[in-house]
């Protein structure tokens, strides 16, 4: 669906050349959904299950996992500044431990950030269903409500 972001109307589009080649990232998904629909109905008919089915829909529930690092600490790391990833360093004293990380409550700053992001996503029409810690220290996850794959792919692009 169309939406307004930064006072600009955004219209999701699919681009195809006059020869039918896709030049966007959405058209292959739309084509694969059409193929699943067509062949899925054919399969159901041939194995005599749900012979009156009219459509097959694919659903997707993505999740984005990410690390949150305080800005002051980030600026002290030349590897993060230049490459966007960790190249130097050592394992944390408390590595991946489910009891201390995954099941721990969100710290107040992270909770506020995730709630603010969730509110912004809701304004774009993407209700987030899950926000919590992950197993590694500083790792978190957000996931929207499970929906049809074409909408879910759009929602994921908006979130990233």
Backbone as ProteinMPNN parsed JSONL, in Angstrom:
{"seq_chain_A": "XXXXXXXXXXXXXXXXXXXXXXXXXXXXXXXXXXXXXXXXXXXXXXXXXXXXXXXXXXXXXXXXXXXXXXXXXXXXXXXXXXXXXXXXXXXXXXXXXXXXXXXXXXXXXXXXXXXXXXXXXXXXXXXXXXXXXXXXXXXXXXXXXXXXXXXXXXXXXXXX", "coords_chain_A": {"N_chain_A": [[0.824, -1.203, 0.0], [0.317, 2.321, -0.514], [2.15, 4.948, 1.179], [3.019, 7.659, 3.408], [6.09, 9.127, 4.033], [8.367, 11.097, 5.688], [7.069, 13.37, 4.666], [6.687, 12.702, 2.013], [5.019, 11.079, -0.583], [5.03, 7.662, -0.919], [5.084, 5.134, -3.285], [4.864, 1.835, -3.675], [6.398, -0.092, -6.221], [6.61, -2.26, -9.106], [8.976, -3.138, -11.489], [9.336, -3.874, -14.885], [10.925, -4.911, -17.866], [10.321, -4.297, -21.412], [10.619, -6.774, -22.526], [9.909, -8.472, -20.564], [11.662, -9.037, -18.493], [12.523, -8.773, -15.096], [13.35, -5.833, -13.306], [13.467, -5.099, -10.763], [13.209, -5.881, -7.252], [10.896, -7.021, -6.378], [9.238, -8.191, -8.336], [10.207, -10.893, -8.962], [9.329, -12.248, -6.627], [6.54, -11.916, -6.807], [6.079, -13.352, -9.151], [6.912, -15.915, -8.331], [5.012, -16.421, -6.371], [2.738, -16.575, -7.987], [3.393, -18.907, -9.419], [3.472, -20.819, -7.334], [0.798, -20.716, -6.565], [-0.54, -21.571, -8.941], [0.635, -24.155, -9.462], [0.259, -25.363, -7.003], [-2.553, -25.536, -6.779], [-2.982, -27.27, -8.93], [-1.645, -29.557, -7.973], [-3.177, -30.171, -5.644], [-5.586, -30.81, -6.881], [-4.837, -33.062, -8.412], [-4.087, -34.936, -6.448], [-6.409, -35.269, -5.262], [-7.295, -33.792, -3.041], [-8.941, -31.241, -1.426], [-10.238, -30.358, -3.842], [-11.859, -28.325, -4.64], [-10.555, -25.999, -4.042], [-9.698, -22.576, -4.409], [-7.582, -20.833, -4.316], [-4.112, -20.429, -3.447], [-2.126, -19.274, -0.922], [0.91, -17.771, 0.13], [2.545, -17.327, 3.207], [4.52, -15.323, 5.442], [6.732, -14.863, 8.1], [8.925, -12.762, 9.141], [11.925, -11.958, 10.96], [13.948, -9.514, 12.475], [17.139, -9.389, 13.629], [19.453, -7.66, 15.642], [22.226, -5.669, 16.826], [22.595, -3.443, 19.526], [24.444, -0.678, 20.266], [25.901, 1.672, 22.423], [26.3, 5.044, 21.296], [28.663, 6.472, 21.96], [30.48, 4.418, 22.556], [30.533, 3.143, 20.097], [31.746, 5.075, 18.448], [34.35, 4.906, 19.338], [35.408, 2.716, 18.127], [37.303, 1.873, 15.513], [37.009, -0.183, 13.626], [34.248, -0.689, 13.504], [33.352, 1.828, 12.69], [34.558, 2.113, 10.136], [34.061, -0.271, 8.723], [31.636, -1.267, 9.52], [31.343, -3.561, 10.971], [32.511, -5.947, 13.431], [35.923, -6.337, 13.706], [38.103, -6.453, 15.291], [38.966, -7.295, 18.674], [37.728, -9.077, 21.582], [36.079, -11.987, 22.922], [33.149, -11.341, 24.873], [33.006, -11.137, 28.499], [30.755, -12.356, 29.458], [29.407, -14.454, 27.452], [27.305, -15.912, 24.934], [24.588, -16.592, 26.655], [21.665, -17.976, 27.533], [20.11, -17.676, 29.91], [21.031, -15.283, 31.086], [20.875, -13.394, 29.081], [18.848, -13.802, 26.904], [16.466, -14.333, 28.376], [16.407, -12.215, 30.07], [15.135, -9.081, 31.345], [14.481, -6.234, 29.214], [16.831, -3.55, 29.12], [16.234, -0.213, 30.295], [16.857, 1.919, 28.455], [17.118, 0.557, 25.994], [14.606, -0.609, 25.821], [12.982, 1.681, 25.583], [13.948, 2.673, 23.114], [13.216, 0.517, 21.367], [10.424, 0.545, 21.669], [9.881, 3.078, 20.609], [10.73, 2.72, 17.94], [8.923, 0.74, 17.246], [6.531, 2.198, 17.398], [6.951, 4.027, 15.305], [7.011, 2.236, 13.148], [4.392, 1.308, 13.239], [3.035, 3.603, 12.427], [3.664, 3.483, 9.761], [2.134, 1.439, 9.02], [2.89, -1.089, 9.785], [2.491, -3.27, 12.094], [4.296, -4.226, 14.903], [4.927, -7.305, 16.418], [6.629, -8.601, 18.17], [9.252, -7.848, 20.4], [12.314, -8.222, 21.808], [15.116, -9.394, 23.869], [17.986, -11.102, 22.519], [20.151, -14.004, 22.33], [22.945, -13.324, 22.454], [24.957, -10.859, 24.18], [23.712, -7.558, 24.081], [22.286, -8.027, 21.78], [19.261, -7.909, 19.969], [15.787, -8.353, 19.003], [13.201, -7.74, 16.624], [9.946, -8.316, 15.419], [7.305, -8.397, 13.031], [3.688, -8.704, 12.776], [2.669, -11.784, 11.511], [2.1, -12.268, 8.044], [0.786, -12.188, 4.592], [3.192, -13.165, 2.133], [3.997, -11.249, 0.168], [3.272, -8.773, 1.284], [4.685, -8.978, 3.643], [7.36, -8.987, 2.77], [7.575, -6.351, 1.812], [7.154, -4.993, 4.23], [9.429, -5.773, 5.627], [11.462, -4.52, 4.154], [10.808, -1.842, 4.666], [11.319, -1.795, 7.395], [14.066, -2.3, 7.565]], "CA_chain_A": [[0.0, 0.0, 0.0], [1.001, 3.611, -0.518], [2.31, 5.533, 2.501], [3.744, 8.921, 3.436], [7.254, 9.096, 4.909], [9.09, 12.365, 5.552], [6.235, 14.248, 3.854], [6.763, 12.27, 0.615], [4.175, 9.929, -0.885], [5.803, 6.525, -1.434], [4.226, 4.186, -3.994], [5.629, 0.632, -4.03], [6.262, -0.397, -7.646], [7.334, -3.377, -9.713], [9.466, -2.688, -12.784], [9.579, -4.961, -15.83], [11.289, -4.411, -19.197], [9.357, -4.662, -22.461], [10.807, -8.199, -22.814], [9.413, -9.249, -19.428], [12.682, -9.237, -17.461], [12.286, -7.901, -13.943], [14.471, -4.97, -12.938], [13.249, -4.735, -9.376], [13.333, -7.041, -6.372], [9.566, -7.51, -6.012], [8.644, -9.001, -9.402], [10.451, -12.336, -8.802], [8.456, -12.764, -5.567], [5.184, -11.994, -7.354], [6.052, -14.47, -10.101], [6.982, -17.187, -7.601], [3.698, -16.618, -5.75], [1.843, -17.057, -9.049], [3.749, -20.302, -9.715], [3.014, -21.637, -6.201], [-0.662, -20.752, -6.672], [-0.934, -22.407, -10.083], [1.056, -25.548, -9.292], [-0.369, -25.873, -5.784], [-3.924, -25.934, -7.127], [-2.867, -28.458, -9.781], [-1.286, -30.676, -7.097], [-4.345, -30.523, -4.825], [-6.564, -31.464, -7.762], [-4.322, -34.376, -8.811], [-4.085, -35.885, -5.326], [-7.812, -35.324, -4.827], [-7.476, -33.132, -1.743], [-9.422, -29.864, -1.623], [-10.378, -30.144, -5.29], [-12.605, -27.088, -4.876], [-9.742, -24.855, -3.612], [-9.65, -21.509, -5.412], [-6.337, -20.067, -4.232], [-3.055, -20.828, -2.516], [-1.414, -18.072, -0.487], [2.096, -18.012, 0.953], [2.682, -16.4, 4.327], [5.898, -15.177, 5.881], [6.94, -14.157, 9.359], [10.349, -12.473, 9.262], [12.397, -11.327, 12.189], [15.216, -8.814, 12.325], [17.984, -9.403, 14.821], [20.437, -6.6, 15.51], [22.94, -5.297, 18.043], [22.478, -2.036, 19.909], [25.679, -0.256, 20.917], [25.871, 3.11, 22.708], [27.0, 5.832, 20.276], [30.018, 6.804, 22.416], [31.305, 3.212, 22.395], [30.645, 2.913, 18.652], [32.718, 6.025, 17.892], [35.695, 4.508, 19.768], [35.782, 1.492, 17.415], [37.582, 2.152, 14.098], [36.496, -1.255, 12.764], [32.816, -0.456, 13.308], [33.192, 3.058, 11.914], [35.006, 1.96, 8.748], [33.562, -1.486, 8.054], [30.289, -1.608, 9.963], [31.338, -4.877, 11.625], [33.597, -6.166, 14.373], [37.106, -6.998, 13.163], [39.059, -6.615, 16.384], [38.33, -7.43, 19.975], [37.724, -10.405, 22.189], [34.758, -12.398, 23.377], [32.756, -10.705, 26.13], [33.11, -12.0, 29.682], [29.525, -13.147, 29.477], [29.115, -14.714, 26.044], [25.909, -16.253, 24.671], [23.988, -17.348, 27.753], [20.227, -17.735, 27.483], [19.558, -17.23, 31.189], [21.4, -13.905, 31.387], [20.592, -12.496, 27.967], [17.565, -14.018, 26.239], [15.34, -14.256, 29.305], [16.534, -11.025, 30.917], [14.296, -7.953, 30.911], [15.167, -5.201, 28.434], [17.234, -2.385, 29.903], [15.292, 0.883, 30.057], [17.192, 2.65, 27.227], [16.801, -0.301, 24.848], [13.149, -0.738, 25.784], [12.47, 2.941, 25.037], [14.285, 2.689, 21.694], [12.403, -0.458, 20.641], [9.039, 1.026, 21.654], [9.832, 4.194, 19.657], [10.794, 2.126, 16.596], [7.642, 0.054, 17.055], [5.527, 3.238, 17.134], [7.2, 4.522, 13.944], [6.585, 1.195, 12.206], [2.929, 1.29, 13.241], [2.618, 4.726, 11.584], [3.83, 3.041, 8.372], [1.209, 0.334, 8.782], [3.554, -2.362, 10.082], [2.431, -3.516, 13.536], [5.319, -5.15, 15.388], [4.347, -8.231, 17.389], [7.634, -9.102, 19.109], [10.504, -7.143, 20.62], [12.935, -8.831, 22.986], [16.544, -9.693, 23.815], [18.421, -12.358, 21.907], [21.08, -14.751, 23.178], [24.211, -12.619, 22.649], [24.83, -9.565, 24.867], [23.472, -6.424, 23.193], [21.539, -8.445, 20.592], [17.82, -7.78, 20.17], [14.98, -8.787, 17.858], [11.854, -7.214, 16.416], [9.212, -9.063, 14.392], [5.941, -7.908, 12.838], [2.628, -9.705, 12.726], [2.759, -12.722, 10.389], [1.14, -11.899, 6.997], [1.1, -12.712, 3.264], [4.609, -12.952, 1.824], [4.24, -10.011, -0.578], [3.21, -7.674, 2.251], [5.759, -9.193, 4.603], [8.608, -8.535, 2.145], [7.54, -4.882, 1.839], [7.326, -4.574, 5.622], [10.823, -5.993, 5.992], [12.244, -3.451, 3.523], [10.543, -0.621, 5.43], [11.958, -1.893, 8.705], [15.524, -2.241, 7.447]], "C_chain_A": [[0.863, 1.26, 0.0], [1.111, 4.13, 0.906], [3.095, 6.828, 2.37], [4.863, 8.796, 4.452], [8.054, 10.355, 4.651], [8.399, 13.311, 4.577], [6.324, 13.94, 2.359], [5.872, 11.049, 0.443], [5.034, 8.844, -1.52], [4.827, 5.52, -2.044], [5.077, 2.969, -4.355], [5.35, 0.243, -5.482], [7.014, -1.669, -8.008], [7.723, -2.935, -11.115], [9.845, -3.881, -13.652], [9.927, -4.342, -17.18], [10.239, -4.847, -20.214], [9.494, -6.128, -22.874], [10.364, -9.09, -21.65], [10.431, -9.521, -18.34], [12.426, -8.276, -16.306], [13.541, -7.096, -13.64], [14.25, -4.406, -11.539], [13.37, -6.007, -8.546], [11.987, -7.651, -6.011], [8.978, -8.459, -7.056], [8.961, -10.492, -9.28], [9.58, -12.969, -7.713], [7.029, -12.915, -6.078], [5.054, -13.164, -8.329], [6.1, -15.814, -9.38], [5.671, -17.463, -6.88], [2.686, -17.127, -6.77], [2.113, -18.526, -9.365], [3.288, -21.234, -8.596], [1.499, -21.794, -6.255], [-1.09, -21.739, -7.762], [-0.601, -23.882, -9.846], [0.476, -26.169, -8.024], [-1.793, -26.334, -6.031], [-3.926, -27.195, -7.991], [-2.564, -29.698, -8.933], [-2.476, -31.128, -6.259], [-5.395, -31.257, -5.65], [-6.116, -32.888, -8.102], [-4.305, -35.393, -7.674], [-5.452, -35.947, -4.644], [-8.016, -34.839, -3.383], [-7.895, -31.698, -2.033], [-9.55, -29.534, -3.108], [-11.147, -28.878, -5.624], [-11.828, -25.845, -4.425], [-9.633, -23.845, -4.746], [-8.319, -20.752, -5.414], [-5.38, -20.704, -3.232], [-2.295, -19.548, -2.187], [-0.194, -18.476, 0.33], [2.179, -16.918, 2.015], [4.121, -16.411, 4.813], [5.918, -14.408, 7.19], [8.424, -13.917, 9.548], [10.668, -11.931, 10.64], [13.731, -10.662, 11.884], [15.942, -8.854, 13.659], [19.107, -8.396, 14.599], [21.093, -6.359, 16.856], [22.752, -3.809, 18.279], [23.707, -1.692, 20.735], [25.56, 1.234, 21.214], [26.761, 3.879, 21.726], [28.437, 6.153, 20.685], [30.957, 5.609, 22.256], [31.539, 2.923, 20.916], [31.731, 3.802, 18.047], [34.156, 5.694, 18.287], [36.219, 3.3, 18.99], [36.025, 1.779, 15.937], [37.047, 1.064, 13.164], [35.009, -1.072, 12.491], [32.578, 0.78, 12.444], [33.501, 2.845, 10.435], [34.366, 0.796, 8.013], [32.131, -1.842, 8.43], [30.193, -2.978, 10.608], [32.558, -4.997, 12.53], [34.73, -6.92, 13.699], [38.133, -7.279, 14.246], [38.293, -6.772, 17.682], [38.419, -8.845, 20.497], [36.306, -10.734, 22.611], [34.408, -11.683, 24.677], [32.893, -11.688, 27.291], [31.893, -12.901, 29.784], [29.097, -13.334, 28.03], [27.639, -15.064, 25.872], [25.362, -17.178, 25.753], [22.508, -17.004, 27.795], [19.663, -17.167, 28.765], [19.829, -15.756, 31.455], [20.984, -12.933, 30.296], [19.166, -12.647, 27.449], [16.383, -13.801, 27.171], [15.389, -13.033, 30.212], [15.588, -9.934, 30.436], [15.14, -6.964, 30.1], [15.624, -4.089, 29.363], [16.375, -1.203, 29.446], [15.576, 1.621, 28.742], [16.818, 1.849, 25.982], [15.293, -0.439, 24.703], [12.515, 0.512, 25.174], [12.73, 3.021, 23.534], [13.382, 1.749, 20.901], [10.935, -0.039, 20.589], [8.88, 2.194, 20.678], [9.868, 3.69, 18.214], [9.471, 1.442, 16.269], [6.535, 1.056, 16.724], [5.698, 3.814, 15.725], [6.751, 3.506, 12.895], [5.064, 1.134, 12.119], [2.377, 2.434, 12.391], [2.732, 4.387, 10.102], [2.926, 1.864, 8.037], [1.8, -1.037, 9.024], [3.518, -2.584, 11.594], [3.458, -4.566, 13.952], [4.721, -6.002, 16.51], [5.335, -8.603, 18.484], [8.788, -8.12, 19.201], [11.101, -7.674, 21.91], [14.436, -8.976, 22.796], [16.771, -10.963, 23.012], [19.521, -12.94, 22.78], [22.384, -14.004, 23.442], [23.987, -11.303, 23.391], [24.666, -8.432, 23.854], [22.689, -6.766, 21.942], [20.049, -8.438, 20.903], [17.094, -8.194, 18.895], [13.663, -8.04, 17.838], [11.224, -7.999, 15.275], [7.813, -8.489, 14.263], [4.934, -9.049, 12.922], [2.769, -10.479, 11.42], [1.705, -12.353, 9.343], [1.552, -12.493, 5.647], [2.506, -12.28, 2.845], [4.881, -11.652, 1.069], [4.214, -8.798, 0.348], [4.374, -7.768, 3.228], [7.104, -8.721, 4.051], [8.685, -7.009, 2.135], [7.791, -4.364, 3.248], [8.777, -4.712, 6.059], [11.717, -4.908, 5.402], [12.038, -2.142, 4.278], [11.28, -0.639, 6.763], [13.471, -1.738, 8.61], [15.969, -0.83, 7.13]], "O_chain_A": [[2.003, 1.245, 0.464], [0.278, 3.805, 1.753], [3.752, 7.07, 1.357], [4.628, 8.409, 5.596], [8.386, 10.65, 3.503], [9.051, 13.97, 3.767], [6.066, 14.812, 1.53], [5.953, 10.099, 1.221], [5.688, 9.076, -2.537], [3.863, 5.108, -1.399], [5.923, 3.054, -5.245], [4.199, 0.248, -5.919], [7.932, -2.091, -7.305], [6.888, -2.412, -11.853], [10.572, -4.777, -13.223], [9.304, -3.365, -17.596], [9.373, -5.667, -19.911], [8.589, -6.675, -23.504], [10.435, -10.316, -21.741], [10.104, -10.175, -17.35], [12.144, -7.098, -16.524], [14.655, -7.614, -13.709], [14.791, -3.358, -11.188], [13.609, -7.086, -9.087], [11.948, -8.713, -5.388], [8.298, -9.423, -6.705], [8.059, -11.306, -9.478], [9.139, -14.109, -7.863], [6.378, -13.925, -5.813], [4.049, -13.874, -8.332], [5.406, -16.752, -9.772], [5.255, -18.617, -6.782], [1.874, -18.001, -6.466], [1.178, -19.304, -9.556], [2.771, -22.318, -8.867], [0.976, -22.883, -6.017], [-1.905, -22.63, -7.521], [-1.457, -24.751, -10.01], [0.229, -27.374, -7.982], [-2.201, -27.393, -5.554], [-4.764, -28.079, -7.811], [-3.152, -30.759, -9.144], [-2.756, -32.323, -6.168], [-6.016, -32.209, -5.177], [-6.926, -33.816, -8.081], [-4.488, -36.587, -7.911], [-5.625, -36.583, -3.605], [-8.8, -35.404, -2.621], [-7.243, -31.016, -2.824], [-9.016, -28.524, -3.567], [-11.099, -28.403, -6.759], [-12.382, -24.746, -4.425], [-9.492, -24.222, -5.909], [-7.972, -20.106, -6.403], [-5.784, -21.413, -2.31], [-1.872, -18.825, -3.089], [-0.256, -19.412, 1.127], [1.916, -15.745, 1.748], [4.849, -17.384, 4.619], [5.2, -13.422, 7.357], [9.122, -14.787, 10.068], [9.783, -11.503, 11.382], [14.541, -11.192, 11.124], [15.421, -8.41, 14.683], [19.647, -8.293, 13.497], [20.588, -6.786, 17.894], [22.751, -3.015, 17.338], [23.983, -2.317, 21.758], [25.153, 1.995, 20.337], [27.844, 3.416, 21.369], [29.338, 6.11, 19.847], [32.11, 5.778, 21.859], [32.63, 2.502, 20.531], [32.536, 3.345, 17.235], [35.091, 6.156, 17.633], [37.369, 2.903, 19.181], [35.068, 1.917, 15.174], [36.671, 1.358, 12.029], [34.557, -1.277, 11.365], [31.707, 0.78, 11.574], [32.779, 3.347, 9.574], [34.151, 0.871, 6.803], [31.484, -2.629, 7.739], [29.096, -3.509, 10.779], [33.517, -4.236, 12.403], [34.528, -8.017, 13.179], [38.929, -8.213, 14.142], [37.116, -6.422, 17.772], [39.099, -9.697, 19.926], [35.439, -9.861, 22.652], [35.29, -11.444, 25.501], [32.897, -12.903, 27.097], [32.0, -14.07, 30.154], [28.48, -12.441, 27.45], [26.802, -14.547, 26.613], [25.635, -18.378, 25.767], [22.142, -15.86, 28.065], [18.823, -16.267, 28.725], [18.971, -15.05, 31.985], [20.763, -11.755, 30.575], [18.367, -11.715, 27.546], [15.405, -13.155, 26.795], [14.498, -12.841, 31.039], [15.271, -9.867, 29.248], [16.354, -6.874, 30.279], [14.902, -3.715, 30.288], [15.852, -1.205, 28.332], [14.646, 1.92, 27.992], [16.265, 2.398, 25.028], [14.764, -0.392, 23.593], [11.612, 0.41, 24.343], [11.842, 3.392, 22.767], [12.838, 2.143, 19.869], [10.271, -0.245, 19.573], [7.862, 2.293, 19.994], [9.122, 4.178, 17.364], [8.963, 1.553, 15.153], [5.695, 0.79, 15.863], [4.712, 4.061, 15.03], [6.175, 3.879, 11.873], [4.511, 0.931, 11.038], [1.366, 2.265, 11.708], [1.995, 4.929, 9.278], [2.943, 1.352, 6.917], [1.281, -2.039, 8.532], [4.418, -2.136, 12.304], [3.479, -5.67, 13.407], [4.09, -5.482, 17.431], [4.929, -8.892, 19.61], [9.253, -7.613, 18.18], [10.484, -7.593, 22.972], [14.968, -8.718, 21.716], [15.871, -11.787, 22.848], [19.793, -12.418, 23.861], [22.887, -14.049, 24.565], [22.929, -10.692, 23.245], [25.409, -8.364, 22.875], [22.444, -5.888, 21.114], [19.623, -8.898, 21.962], [17.709, -8.363, 17.842], [13.081, -7.742, 18.881], [11.886, -8.311, 14.285], [7.194, -8.132, 15.265], [5.299, -10.209, 13.117], [2.965, -9.892, 10.356], [0.543, -12.144, 9.692], [2.546, -13.213, 5.562], [2.95, -11.176, 3.162], [5.905, -11.013, 1.31], [5.041, -7.896, 0.214], [4.973, -6.757, 3.594], [7.898, -8.124, 4.778], [9.738, -6.438, 2.416], [8.547, -3.412, 3.441], [9.295, -3.859, 6.781], [12.632, -4.428, 6.071], [12.999, -1.407, 4.507], [11.802, 0.385, 7.205], [14.09, -1.117, 9.474], [17.166, -0.576, 6.991]]}, "name": "protein", "num_of_chains": 1, "seq": "XXXXXXXXXXXXXXXXXXXXXXXXXXXXXXXXXXXXXXXXXXXXXXXXXXXXXXXXXXXXXXXXXXXXXXXXXXXXXXXXXXXXXXXXXXXXXXXXXXXXXXXXXXXXXXXXXXXXXXXXXXXXXXXXXXXXXXXXXXXXXXXXXXXXXXXXXXXXXXXX"}
